[in-house]
Amino acid sequence: MFCLIGIVLKRAVEEYFSNFKVMLSFGVLFVFIAIFALFDQFFFSAGSVFFSLNSNIVGSLLGVIVSLFFLYFFSFFISLTVYSVHRDVQRIDFDTYWNTLFKDAAVKIFIFYLMLAVIFYVISYIGFVLGFSFYALLINLIIGLLVIFVPQSIVLDETSVLDAVSNSVGFLKSNFFVSMVVFLLITIALTIVIWVELYLQSIGFIGVIISFFLVLVVLVPFFEQAKSYAYLMRNDLLKGNEFVYARAPRTKKEKPKFGVRLREKPRKGSKI
């Protein structure tokens, strides 16, 4: 099991740097920071954006609309990140994949995240009202663990949102140790980001911006690729191949070579 985790993390690091331009695409979401700053309903913490409703009906409505745009673009980049692993491991053609699934996958992931946000909000609100905030947080963590591989199932299995939830739970049951290690690493990484943010804030730096950058550009794409690789390793043939070549670096695809016939030097006075 530890060998499998090592392979997943090693390949995730390789995928991150080989698809670094894709990872930087998450930086586009920084545009929303300036937009969120215009609303009182938003606040930033631990590399995340939180939204709360208040008595300002117009501001709350506009805030919801902006949040939906942000969530869709975030979902799009998540699907792009998972696809990048799928492409490198199984050599999927981008044009074919775009026409058959890619546009649809981003919408499904958007719907999933929207449903998950509503569920988290309702559970947290009920826990706050009843005075059971800790238990509400614990329930949200369990739900988050159960659906941790939903984006991977949507993109890699080409399934619906409900089927992806079922596949995520099934993968968790059959690969519990690997799933728990990935979940634990995500939790530790987010905890470190919170400490970094608090420290920078204490010495006068804008720690919120730094933590937002670390989560969006580093943690989210890296762990999505790690989850994607772990999810793909459920295939016994791929798993066996990775165990054999675990220590070998990932080889880059050769660029196509085109033959070029050099034109002869034109004669003096020629119209060519």
C-alpha positions as CSV (number, residue, x, y, z in Angstrom):
1,M,0.0,0.0,0.0
2,F,2.8,2.4,0.9
3,C,4.4,1.6,-2.5
4,L,1.2,2.4,-4.2
5,I,0.9,5.8,-2.4
6,G,4.5,6.6,-3.3
7,I,3.8,5.9,-7.0
8,V,0.6,8.0,-6.9
9,L,2.5,11.0,-5.3
10,K,5.5,10.6,-7.6
11,R,3.3,10.6,-10.7
12,A,1.3,13.5,-9.4
13,V,4.4,15.6,-9.0
14,E,5.5,14.7,-12.6
15,E,2.0,15.5,-14.0
16,Y,2.0,18.8,-12.1
17,F,5.2,20.0,-13.7
18,S,4.6,18.5,-17.1
19,N,1.2,20.3,-17.2
20,F,2.3,23.4,-15.5
21,K,0.5,25.7,-17.9
22,V,-2.7,24.0,-17.1
23,M,-2.0,24.5,-13.4
24,L,-1.4,28.2,-14.0
25,S,-4.8,28.4,-15.6
26,F,-6.3,28.4,-12.2
27,G,-4.8,31.8,-11.8
28,V,-7.5,33.2,-14.0
29,L,-9.8,32.8,-11.0
30,F,-7.9,35.6,-9.2
31,V,-9.9,38.0,-11.3
32,F,-12.9,37.2,-9.1
33,I,-11.0,38.4,-6.0
34,A,-11.4,42.0,-7.2
35,I,-15.1,41.3,-7.9
36,F,-15.7,39.6,-4.5
37,A,-14.1,42.6,-2.8
38,L,-17.0,44.8,-4.0
39,F,-19.5,42.8,-1.9
40,D,-20.0,42.6,1.8
41,Q,-21.2,39.0,1.5
42,F,-17.8,37.6,0.7
43,F,-14.8,36.9,2.9
44,F,-11.6,35.0,2.4
45,S,-9.9,32.5,4.6
46,A,-7.6,29.5,4.2
47,G,-7.5,30.0,0.5
48,S,-11.2,29.7,0.2
49,V,-14.1,32.1,-0.5
50,F,-17.1,32.1,1.8
51,F,-20.5,33.6,1.0
52,S,-23.2,34.7,3.4
53,L,-26.6,36.2,2.9
54,N,-27.6,39.4,4.6
55,S,-30.4,42.0,4.6
56,N,-29.0,43.6,1.3
57,I,-31.3,41.7,-1.1
58,V,-29.8,43.2,-4.3
59,G,-26.2,42.6,-3.1
60,S,-27.0,39.1,-2.0
61,L,-28.6,38.3,-5.4
62,L,-25.6,39.7,-7.3
63,G,-23.3,37.8,-5.0
64,V,-25.0,34.5,-5.8
65,I,-24.7,35.2,-9.5
66,V,-21.0,36.0,-9.2
67,S,-20.5,32.9,-7.1
68,L,-22.1,30.7,-9.7
69,F,-19.8,32.1,-12.4
70,F,-16.8,31.5,-10.2
71,L,-17.9,28.0,-9.4
72,Y,-18.4,27.1,-13.1
73,F,-15.0,28.3,-14.1
74,F,-13.5,26.5,-11.1
75,S,-15.3,23.3,-12.3
76,F,-14.0,23.8,-15.8
77,F,-10.4,24.0,-14.6
78,I,-11.0,20.9,-12.4
79,S,-12.2,18.9,-15.4
80,L,-9.2,20.2,-17.4
81,T,-6.8,19.0,-14.7
82,V,-8.3,15.5,-14.5
83,Y,-8.3,15.3,-18.3
84,S,-4.6,16.1,-18.4
85,V,-3.8,13.0,-16.3
86,H,-6.2,10.9,-18.5
87,R,-4.5,12.2,-21.6
88,D,-1.0,11.4,-20.4
89,V,-1.8,7.9,-19.0
90,Q,-4.2,6.6,-21.7
91,R,-3.2,8.9,-24.7
92,I,-6.7,10.4,-25.2
93,D,-7.0,12.7,-28.2
94,F,-8.1,16.2,-27.1
95,D,-10.4,17.0,-30.1
96,T,-12.3,13.8,-29.7
97,Y,-12.5,14.1,-25.9
98,W,-13.7,17.7,-26.2
99,N,-16.5,16.9,-28.6
100,T,-17.7,13.8,-26.7
101,L,-17.3,14.7,-23.1
102,F,-15.2,17.6,-22.0
103,K,-17.9,20.4,-22.3
104,D,-20.4,18.1,-20.6
105,A,-18.0,17.1,-17.8
106,A,-17.5,20.7,-16.6
107,V,-21.3,21.2,-16.3
108,K,-21.7,18.0,-14.3
109,I,-18.8,18.9,-11.9
110,F,-20.4,22.4,-11.5
111,I,-23.8,20.8,-10.6
112,F,-22.0,18.5,-8.1
113,Y,-20.1,21.3,-6.4
114,L,-23.3,23.4,-6.3
115,M,-25.3,20.6,-4.6
116,L,-22.4,19.9,-2.2
117,A,-22.2,23.6,-1.2
118,V,-25.9,23.7,-0.5
119,I,-25.7,20.5,1.6
120,F,-22.7,21.8,3.5
121,Y,-24.5,25.1,4.1
122,V,-27.7,23.5,5.4
123,I,-25.9,21.1,7.7
124,S,-23.7,23.9,9.1
125,Y,-26.7,26.2,9.6
126,I,-28.7,23.5,11.5
127,G,-25.7,22.6,13.6
128,F,-25.2,26.3,14.5
129,V,-28.8,26.8,15.4
130,L,-29.0,23.7,17.5
131,G,-25.6,24.2,19.1
132,F,-23.9,21.2,17.5
133,S,-21.4,23.0,15.3
134,F,-18.7,20.4,15.9
135,Y,-20.9,17.5,14.9
136,A,-22.1,19.4,11.8
137,L,-18.4,19.9,10.8
138,L,-17.8,16.2,11.4
139,I,-20.7,15.2,9.2
140,N,-19.5,17.6,6.4
141,L,-16.0,16.0,6.6
142,I,-17.5,12.5,6.3
143,I,-19.6,13.6,3.3
144,G,-16.5,15.3,1.7
145,L,-14.6,12.1,2.1
146,L,-17.3,9.9,0.5
147,V,-17.5,12.2,-2.6
148,I,-13.8,13.0,-2.9
149,F,-13.5,11.1,-6.2
150,V,-16.6,12.4,-7.9
151,P,-14.8,14.7,-10.3
152,Q,-12.5,11.8,-11.3
153,S,-15.5,9.5,-12.0
154,I,-17.3,12.2,-14.0
155,V,-14.3,12.8,-16.3
156,L,-12.7,9.3,-16.4
157,D,-15.8,7.1,-16.3
158,E,-18.1,9.5,-18.3
159,T,-20.9,9.1,-15.8
160,S,-23.7,11.2,-14.4
161,V,-23.4,13.0,-11.1
162,L,-25.4,10.4,-9.1
163,D,-23.4,7.5,-10.6
164,A,-20.2,9.4,-9.9
165,V,-21.2,9.7,-6.2
166,S,-21.8,5.9,-6.1
167,N,-18.5,5.2,-7.9
168,S,-16.7,7.5,-5.4
169,V,-18.1,5.6,-2.4
170,G,-17.3,2.3,-4.1
171,F,-13.7,3.3,-4.8
172,L,-13.4,4.5,-1.2
173,K,-14.5,1.1,0.1
174,S,-12.2,-0.9,-2.1
175,N,-9.2,1.5,-1.7
176,F,-9.8,2.8,1.8
177,F,-6.2,3.1,2.9
178,V,-5.1,5.1,-0.2
179,S,-8.2,7.3,-0.1
180,M,-7.6,8.1,3.6
181,V,-4.0,8.9,3.0
182,V,-4.9,11.3,0.2
183,F,-7.6,12.9,2.3
184,L,-5.2,13.2,5.3
185,L,-2.6,14.9,3.1
186,I,-5.2,17.4,1.8
187,T,-6.2,18.2,5.4
188,I,-2.6,18.6,6.5
189,A,-1.8,20.8,3.5
190,L,-4.8,23.1,4.2
191,T,-3.8,23.3,7.8
192,I,-0.3,24.5,6.8
193,V,-1.9,27.1,4.5
194,I,-3.9,28.4,7.4
195,W,-0.8,28.7,9.5
196,V,1.0,30.5,6.7
197,E,-1.9,32.9,6.3
198,L,-2.1,33.7,10.0
199,Y,1.7,34.2,10.3
200,L,1.8,36.5,7.3
201,Q,-1.2,38.5,8.6
202,S,0.5,38.9,11.9
203,I,3.6,40.5,10.4
204,G,1.7,42.8,8.1
205,F,1.6,40.9,4.8
206,I,-1.6,40.1,2.9
207,G,-1.7,36.5,3.9
208,V,-5.1,36.0,2.4
209,I,-3.9,36.5,-1.1
210,I,-0.9,34.2,-0.6
211,S,-3.1,31.4,0.8
212,F,-5.6,31.9,-2.0
213,F,-2.7,31.5,-4.5
214,L,-1.3,28.4,-2.8
215,V,-4.7,26.6,-2.7
216,L,-5.8,27.5,-6.2
217,V,-2.5,27.1,-8.2
218,V,-0.7,24.5,-6.1
219,L,-2.9,22.4,-3.8
220,V,-6.1,22.0,-5.8
221,P,-4.5,21.0,-9.1
222,F,-1.9,18.8,-7.5
223,F,-4.3,16.8,-5.4
224,E,-6.8,16.6,-8.2
225,Q,-4.1,15.0,-10.3
226,A,-3.1,12.7,-7.4
227,K,-6.7,11.6,-7.0
228,S,-7.0,11.1,-10.7
229,Y,-3.9,8.9,-10.7
230,A,-5.1,6.9,-7.7
231,Y,-8.5,6.4,-9.4
232,L,-6.9,5.2,-12.6
233,M,-4.8,2.7,-10.6
234,R,-7.9,0.7,-9.9
235,N,-7.2,-0.8,-13.3
236,D,-5.1,-3.9,-12.6
237,L,-3.2,-3.7,-15.9
238,L,-2.3,-0.1,-15.4
239,K,-1.4,-0.8,-11.7
240,G,0.9,-3.6,-12.7
241,N,2.6,-1.5,-15.4
242,E,3.2,1.3,-12.9
243,F,4.7,-1.0,-10.3
244,V,7.1,-2.3,-12.9
245,Y,8.2,1.2,-14.1
246,A,7.7,3.0,-10.8
247,R,11.3,4.2,-10.6
248,A,11.6,5.2,-14.2
249,P,10.9,8.8,-15.1
250,R,8.0,9.6,-17.3
251,T,9.2,9.9,-20.9
252,K,8.0,12.7,-23.0
253,K,6.2,12.1,-26.2
254,E,8.4,12.6,-29.3
255,K,7.5,15.6,-31.4
256,P,6.5,14.7,-34.9
257,K,9.2,15.1,-37.5
258,F,8.3,16.5,-40.9
259,G,10.4,16.1,-44.0
260,V,11.0,19.4,-45.7
261,R,12.3,19.6,-49.3
262,L,14.6,22.6,-49.6
263,R,13.9,24.8,-52.6
264,E,16.8,25.2,-54.9
265,K,18.4,28.7,-55.0
266,P,16.6,30.7,-57.7
267,R,18.7,31.8,-60.6
268,K,19.5,35.5,-60.9
269,G,16.7,37.4,-62.7
270,S,14.2,34.7,-62.0
271,K,10.6,35.8,-61.0
272,I,10.5,33.1,-58.4
